[in-house]
Amino acid sequence: MKKRKTLQDLTIKDNFLFGAVMCVEENCKGFLEMVLGFSISQVVVSKEKSMIYHPEYKGVRLDIYAEDEEHTHYNVEMQVKKKKTLGKRSRYYHSQMVMEALASGEDYETLPDTFVIFVCDFDPFGEHLYCYTFGNECKENKNVKLDDGSYTIFLNTRGENEEDVPAELVRFLKFVTADLKESEGDFQDELVKQFQETIHNIKTDREMGERYMIFEEMLREEKQEGRLEGRLEGRIEATREAVFELLEDLGELPDSLRDRMESLEELGDLKFLFKLAAKTDSIQNFVEDAEKYLQTKEKEE
């Protein structure tokens, strides 16, 4: 059995610790300035969006949502495992930030610039670059820019082009990919030192220890619920298909009945219909019996 990590075992690439460190606005500001290469006077991190568990929504959220004094919006996420859908996820994050601005009364002309930044402990595109930056430009003429204000950046701890990027970015990414013992060493970097001090404070804070325990428990519950739901959904779909397969040789179901059977979500209902299909000698008899059963259920509801 895999050993459960304690708060003391975490490094910056663990989502909980990354979220806790980046919720400190000076840390978030320093990180954004390092990545983007320009000064930011002030950053406000939206803690209710950055580190939240809401009982009405599935999912423990640890993305960092922030806004600066120029009304620019930022979403930062630590990504340890490679996933094929990172590009589409970045598009979703951009749309969420824009929709939030529109909901608050902004018009199109005043929509904020949005940056989505992934810190990846792998090379997302296999080109060995420390940083991949994307903006919208014309395919036919690279000098023509769309200027829609949306930018996506992928940082890569496995980069090899040190001569092309700032030295502080390389030091920071080496800190990110370091193991626990290495991450506590001296990286000769002020931002890394700032992060290390925050991590020390978090690990010695009793309240943060309690929050981590709650976070871990919620993750376990979510995973368990996901496994159970997945198994149940699989059984429901398999039973539905089995009913249809039994009826194939008998004739064609009316579209209205097929649609109702397609919408059934209770395994017990589909099991009952499976038994009817297994015993029936004609499609007409099945239709009659199934209609009676479904009408009775609808009246009960």
C-alpha positions as CSV (number, residue, x, y, z in Angstrom):
1,M,0.0,0.0,0.0
2,K,1.3,3.4,-0.9
3,K,2.3,5.5,2.1
4,R,0.2,8.5,2.7
5,K,2.1,11.8,2.7
6,T,2.0,14.0,5.7
7,L,2.2,17.8,5.5
8,Q,5.9,17.5,6.3
9,D,6.5,15.3,3.3
10,L,5.1,17.8,0.8
11,T,7.2,19.8,-1.7
12,I,6.0,22.7,-3.8
13,K,4.8,20.5,-6.6
14,D,2.2,18.9,-4.3
15,N,-1.1,20.7,-5.1
16,F,-2.0,21.5,-1.5
17,L,1.3,23.1,-0.7
18,F,1.5,24.9,-4.0
19,G,-2.0,26.4,-3.4
20,A,-1.1,27.4,0.2
21,V,2.1,29.1,-0.8
22,M,0.7,30.9,-3.8
23,C,-2.3,32.2,-1.8
24,V,0.3,34.5,-0.1
25,E,0.0,37.5,-2.4
26,E,3.7,38.5,-2.3
27,N,4.6,35.0,-3.4
28,C,2.1,35.1,-6.2
29,K,3.3,38.5,-7.3
30,G,6.9,37.5,-7.3
31,F,6.1,34.4,-9.3
32,L,4.1,36.3,-11.9
33,E,6.8,38.9,-12.3
34,M,9.4,36.3,-12.8
35,V,7.4,34.4,-15.4
36,L,6.0,37.4,-17.3
37,G,9.0,39.7,-17.1
38,F,7.3,42.9,-16.1
39,S,6.6,44.6,-12.7
40,I,3.2,44.3,-11.0
41,S,2.3,46.8,-8.3
42,Q,-0.2,44.6,-6.5
43,V,-1.8,41.2,-6.9
44,V,-5.0,40.2,-5.2
45,V,-5.5,36.4,-4.9
46,S,-9.1,35.3,-4.7
47,K,-8.8,32.8,-1.9
48,E,-12.5,31.7,-2.2
49,K,-11.7,30.5,-5.7
50,S,-8.1,29.4,-5.2
51,M,-8.5,27.1,-2.3
52,I,-12.0,25.9,-1.8
53,Y,-14.2,22.8,-1.2
54,H,-17.8,23.6,-1.8
55,P,-20.3,20.8,-0.7
56,E,-22.5,21.5,-3.7
57,Y,-19.8,21.0,-6.2
58,K,-17.5,18.0,-6.8
59,G,-13.8,18.6,-6.8
60,V,-11.2,20.1,-4.5
61,R,-10.0,23.3,-6.2
62,L,-6.4,24.4,-5.8
63,D,-6.0,26.5,-8.9
64,I,-4.7,30.1,-8.2
65,Y,-6.9,32.9,-9.4
66,A,-5.5,36.4,-9.1
67,E,-6.0,39.9,-10.4
68,D,-3.6,42.8,-10.6
69,E,-4.0,46.6,-10.4
70,E,-4.5,46.7,-14.2
71,H,-7.4,44.4,-14.0
72,T,-5.4,41.5,-15.6
73,H,-6.6,38.1,-14.5
74,Y,-4.3,35.1,-13.8
75,N,-4.9,31.4,-13.4
76,V,-1.9,29.3,-12.2
77,E,-1.9,25.6,-11.8
78,M,0.7,23.0,-10.8
79,Q,0.6,20.0,-13.2
80,V,2.6,16.9,-12.2
81,K,1.1,14.3,-14.6
82,K,1.0,14.7,-18.3
83,K,-2.5,14.9,-19.8
84,K,-3.5,15.2,-23.4
85,T,-6.2,17.8,-22.8
86,L,-4.0,20.6,-21.4
87,G,-4.7,22.9,-24.4
88,K,-8.5,22.5,-24.0
89,R,-8.2,23.0,-20.3
90,S,-6.4,26.3,-20.8
91,R,-9.2,27.4,-23.2
92,Y,-11.8,26.5,-20.5
93,Y,-9.9,28.5,-17.8
94,H,-9.7,31.6,-20.1
95,S,-13.4,31.3,-20.8
96,Q,-14.2,31.1,-17.1
97,M,-12.3,34.3,-16.3
98,V,-13.9,36.1,-19.2
99,M,-17.4,35.0,-18.3
100,E,-16.9,36.1,-14.7
101,A,-15.9,39.6,-16.0
102,L,-19.0,39.7,-18.2
103,A,-21.2,38.6,-15.3
104,S,-19.9,41.5,-13.3
105,G,-21.0,44.0,-15.9
106,E,-18.0,44.4,-18.1
107,D,-18.5,45.0,-21.9
108,Y,-16.4,43.5,-24.6
109,E,-14.1,46.5,-25.0
110,T,-13.1,46.4,-21.3
111,L,-12.6,42.7,-21.0
112,P,-9.4,41.9,-19.0
113,D,-6.3,40.3,-20.4
114,T,-6.1,36.8,-19.1
115,F,-3.1,34.6,-18.5
116,V,-3.3,30.8,-17.8
117,I,0.0,29.4,-16.5
118,F,0.7,25.7,-16.0
119,V,3.8,24.7,-14.0
120,C,4.6,21.3,-15.5
121,D,6.9,18.7,-14.0
122,F,7.3,17.2,-17.5
123,D,7.8,18.5,-21.0
124,P,4.3,19.1,-22.4
125,F,5.4,19.4,-26.0
126,G,8.7,17.5,-26.2
127,E,10.8,20.4,-27.5
128,H,13.0,20.7,-24.4
129,L,12.0,24.3,-23.7
130,Y,11.7,25.8,-20.2
131,C,8.9,28.0,-21.4
132,Y,6.2,27.7,-24.1
133,T,4.1,30.8,-24.6
134,F,1.0,30.9,-26.8
135,G,-1.0,33.9,-28.1
136,N,-3.4,34.2,-31.0
137,E,-1.7,35.1,-34.3
138,C,-2.5,34.8,-38.0
139,K,-1.6,31.5,-39.5
140,E,-0.8,33.1,-42.9
141,N,1.2,36.0,-41.5
142,K,2.8,35.6,-38.1
143,N,3.2,39.4,-37.9
144,V,-0.6,39.8,-37.7
145,K,-1.8,39.5,-34.1
146,L,-5.4,39.0,-33.0
147,D,-4.7,40.9,-29.7
148,D,-7.6,39.3,-27.9
149,G,-5.7,39.6,-24.6
150,S,-5.5,35.9,-23.9
151,Y,-2.1,34.2,-23.3
152,T,-1.2,30.6,-22.2
153,I,2.1,29.7,-20.7
154,F,3.5,26.2,-20.0
155,L,6.6,26.1,-17.8
156,N,8.6,22.9,-18.1
157,T,11.0,21.7,-15.3
158,R,12.6,19.4,-17.9
159,G,13.8,22.3,-20.2
160,E,17.3,22.4,-21.6
161,N,17.6,25.9,-23.2
162,E,19.0,27.7,-20.2
163,E,20.7,30.3,-22.4
164,D,17.3,31.5,-23.8
165,V,15.4,32.1,-20.5
166,P,16.1,34.2,-17.3
167,A,18.4,32.4,-14.8
168,E,15.8,33.0,-12.0
169,L,13.2,31.0,-14.0
170,V,15.6,28.1,-14.3
171,R,16.5,28.2,-10.6
172,F,12.8,28.2,-9.7
173,L,11.9,25.3,-12.0
174,K,14.9,23.3,-10.5
175,F,13.4,24.0,-7.1
176,V,10.0,22.8,-8.3
177,T,11.3,19.5,-9.5
178,A,13.6,18.8,-6.5
179,D,12.8,16.1,-4.0
180,L,12.1,17.0,-0.4
181,K,15.7,17.1,0.8
182,E,17.0,18.9,-2.3
183,S,14.2,21.5,-2.1
184,E,15.4,22.6,1.3
185,G,18.8,23.5,0.0
186,D,20.2,26.9,-1.1
187,F,19.3,27.7,-4.7
188,Q,20.9,31.2,-4.6
189,D,17.6,32.8,-5.5
190,E,15.5,35.3,-3.6
191,L,12.1,34.1,-4.8
192,V,13.0,30.5,-4.0
193,K,14.1,31.5,-0.6
194,Q,10.8,33.4,-0.1
195,F,8.9,30.3,-1.0
196,Q,11.0,28.1,1.3
197,E,10.3,30.4,4.2
198,T,6.6,30.3,3.5
199,I,6.7,26.5,3.3
200,H,8.4,26.3,6.7
201,N,5.7,28.5,8.2
202,I,3.0,26.4,6.7
203,K,4.5,23.1,7.9
204,T,4.9,24.5,11.5
205,D,1.3,25.9,11.5
206,R,-1.1,23.7,13.4
207,E,-4.1,25.1,11.6
208,M,-2.6,24.3,8.2
209,G,-1.9,20.8,9.4
210,E,-5.5,20.4,10.2
211,R,-6.5,21.9,6.8
212,Y,-4.3,19.4,5.0
213,M,-5.8,16.5,6.9
214,I,-9.3,17.7,5.9
215,F,-8.1,18.1,2.3
216,E,-6.7,14.6,2.2
217,E,-9.9,13.1,3.6
218,M,-12.0,15.0,1.0
219,L,-9.8,13.7,-1.8
220,R,-10.2,10.1,-0.6
221,E,-13.9,10.5,-0.4
222,E,-14.0,11.9,-3.9
223,K,-11.9,9.1,-5.3
224,Q,-14.1,6.5,-3.6
225,E,-17.3,8.1,-4.9
226,G,-15.8,8.4,-8.4
227,R,-14.9,4.6,-8.4
228,L,-18.4,3.6,-7.1
229,E,-20.1,5.9,-9.6
230,G,-18.0,4.6,-12.4
231,R,-18.8,1.0,-11.6
232,L,-22.5,1.7,-11.3
233,E,-22.6,3.7,-14.5
234,G,-20.8,0.8,-16.2
235,R,-23.4,-1.7,-15.0
236,I,-26.3,0.6,-16.0
237,E,-25.0,1.0,-19.6
238,A,-24.1,-2.7,-19.9
239,T,-27.6,-3.7,-18.7
240,R,-29.3,-1.3,-21.1
241,E,-27.3,-2.6,-24.0
242,A,-28.1,-6.2,-23.0
243,V,-31.9,-5.4,-23.2
244,F,-31.5,-3.9,-26.6
245,E,-29.5,-6.9,-27.8
246,L,-32.1,-9.4,-26.6
247,L,-34.8,-7.5,-28.5
248,E,-32.9,-7.1,-31.8
249,D,-34.1,-10.4,-33.3
250,L,-37.7,-9.8,-32.3
251,G,-38.3,-6.5,-34.1
252,E,-37.9,-2.8,-33.8
253,L,-38.8,-0.8,-30.7
254,P,-41.0,2.3,-31.1
255,D,-38.8,5.4,-31.0
256,S,-40.8,6.8,-28.0
257,L,-40.1,3.7,-25.9
258,R,-36.5,3.4,-26.9
259,D,-36.0,7.1,-25.9
260,R,-37.5,6.4,-22.5
261,M,-35.3,3.4,-22.0
262,E,-32.3,5.4,-23.1
263,S,-33.1,8.0,-20.4
264,L,-33.5,5.4,-17.5
265,E,-30.8,5.9,-14.8
266,E,-31.9,3.4,-12.2
267,L,-30.2,0.0,-12.5
268,G,-33.3,-1.7,-11.0
269,D,-35.5,-0.5,-13.8
270,L,-33.2,-1.8,-16.4
271,K,-32.9,-5.1,-14.7
272,F,-36.6,-5.5,-14.7
273,L,-36.8,-4.7,-18.4
274,F,-34.0,-7.2,-19.0
275,K,-36.1,-9.9,-17.4
276,L,-39.1,-8.9,-19.6
277,A,-36.9,-9.0,-22.7
278,A,-35.5,-12.4,-21.8
279,K,-39.0,-13.9,-21.3
280,T,-41.0,-12.3,-24.1
281,D,-41.9,-14.1,-27.3
282,S,-42.6,-11.0,-29.4
283,I,-41.7,-7.3,-29.6
284,Q,-45.4,-6.4,-29.2
285,N,-45.7,-8.2,-25.9
286,F,-42.5,-6.6,-24.6
287,V,-43.7,-3.1,-25.7
288,E,-47.0,-3.7,-23.8
289,D,-45.4,-5.0,-20.6
290,A,-42.6,-2.3,-20.7
291,E,-45.2,0.5,-21.2
292,K,-47.3,-0.7,-18.3
293,Y,-44.2,-0.9,-16.0
294,L,-43.0,2.6,-17.0
295,Q,-46.4,4.2,-16.7
296,T,-46.8,2.7,-13.2
297,K,-43.4,4.1,-12.2
298,E,-44.3,7.5,-13.6
299,K,-47.5,7.6,-11.5
300,E,-45.6,6.6,-8.4
301,E,-43.2,9.5,-8.9
